[in-house]
Amino acid sequence: MKTTGDRIRELRIEKGITQDELAKRCGFKSRSSINKLETQREITLKHVKLIAAALNCTPEYLLGWAEHQMLCPHCGKPIVL
């Protein structure tokens, strides 16, 4: 079973975003913050929301609660594929 960190890493790589770039998008000081989030088992909801916004996906997807991952850029609703 994938962890939230696994989903973050997979989606980040799929979108061609480095840990440095994701850290900047989230307002973190360094890529080590992203590395920790990708390897930890527990992540705060605050961080899940920040990363979901930076990756343009739903927090529910990152948490493993939903199959869809993308948000419509126009209305912000989940896109079901």
Summary of the structure (lengths in Angstrom):
residues: 81
radius of gyration: 11.8
end to end distance: 20.8
largest distance: 34.1
contacts: 206
relative contact order: 0.17
helix: 54%
strand: 6%
